[in-house]
Amino acid sequence: MAREEDRKKFVELASKRVNRTLKDIQLIGNLSNRSNYDYTDQDVAKIFKALTDEAAACRKRFEQASRKSADTMFVLE
């Protein structure tokens, strides 16, 4: 039962957080309107480096968690 609750909590939180993040990324995209904002190519590069680096760090955490649970699994044959 606890695993089902953990799964439900994960799905709920992941959905909320990913949707919020997608909306925030769309808002960042709105900054591309040159009639309202002044920015350089360097500014854009910094934004996308920050986003890419954080997404990569997030993915790495999930991959390490998967590996860790697989490495510590005991199977009696």
Backbone torsions as a table, in degrees:
resi	resn	phi	psi	omega
1	MET	NA	-39.4	-178.7
2	ALA	-63.4	-36.8	179.5
3	ARG	-64.0	-39.2	178.0
4	GLU	-64.2	-40.7	178.3
5	GLU	-66.5	-40.6	177.4
6	ASP	-62.1	-41.7	179.6
7	ARG	-64.6	-45.3	-180.0
8	LYS	-60.6	-43.9	179.4
9	LYS	-63.7	-42.8	179.0
10	PHE	-60.6	-48.7	-178.4
11	VAL	-60.7	-44.4	-179.2
12	GLU	-62.8	-50.2	-178.0
13	LEU	-68.6	-41.1	179.6
14	ALA	-62.3	-43.4	179.5
15	SER	-60.8	-47.7	-179.7
16	LYS	-62.1	-46.6	-175.4
17	ARG	-69.7	-40.8	179.4
18	VAL	-67.4	-43.6	178.7
19	ASN	-62.5	-40.0	177.4
20	ARG	-64.5	-41.1	179.2
21	THR	-65.4	-42.6	178.3
22	LEU	-61.4	-41.6	177.9
23	LYS	-63.0	-43.0	178.6
24	ASP	-63.7	-37.3	177.1
25	ILE	-65.6	-39.4	176.1
26	GLN	-61.5	-39.4	178.1
27	LEU	-65.2	-37.5	174.8
28	ILE	-62.2	-40.9	177.6
29	GLY	-59.5	-32.9	177.7
30	ASN	-61.8	-23.6	178.5
31	LEU	-68.5	-9.6	-178.6
32	SER	-74.8	-8.4	-179.3
33	ASN	-70.6	101.9	-175.6
34	ARG	-67.8	-18.0	177.9
35	SER	-75.7	-17.5	179.0
36	ASN	-109.8	-21.3	-173.5
37	TYR	-135.5	149.4	175.9
38	ASP	-115.1	123.0	-179.3
39	TYR	-150.0	162.9	-180.0
40	THR	-108.0	166.9	174.4
41	ASP	-61.7	-31.8	178.1
42	GLN	-66.4	-38.9	176.0
43	ASP	-59.5	-45.9	-179.3
44	VAL	-62.8	-44.0	179.4
45	ALA	-60.5	-40.7	179.0
46	LYS	-64.3	-42.0	178.9
47	ILE	-60.2	-50.2	-175.8
48	PHE	-72.0	-28.7	174.4
49	LYS	-66.3	-44.9	179.1
50	ALA	-60.7	-45.3	179.8
51	LEU	-65.1	-45.0	-179.2
52	THR	-64.4	-44.7	179.9
53	ASP	-61.4	-43.0	-178.5
54	GLU	-70.2	-38.3	176.8
55	ALA	-63.6	-40.6	178.7
56	ALA	-65.1	-40.8	178.3
57	ALA	-64.4	-39.3	178.0
58	CYS	-63.8	-47.0	179.1
59	ARG	-59.6	-42.7	-179.3
60	LYS	-60.2	-39.9	178.4
61	ARG	-61.9	-41.1	177.8
62	PHE	-66.8	-42.5	-179.6
63	GLU	-64.9	-40.8	178.7
64	GLN	-66.4	-38.1	178.4
65	ALA	-64.4	-39.6	178.8
66	SER	-66.3	-44.2	-179.9
67	ARG	-65.3	-41.6	-177.8
68	LYS	-62.2	-44.2	-179.2
69	SER	-68.6	-33.5	178.0
70	ALA	-72.0	-37.4	-179.3
71	ASP	-68.9	-31.1	-175.2
72	THR	-96.8	4.6	-178.3
73	MET	-75.8	133.5	178.5
74	PHE	-105.9	130.4	177.3
75	VAL	-127.8	123.1	177.5
76	LEU	-96.5	118.1	-178.2
77	GLU	-108.1	NA	NA
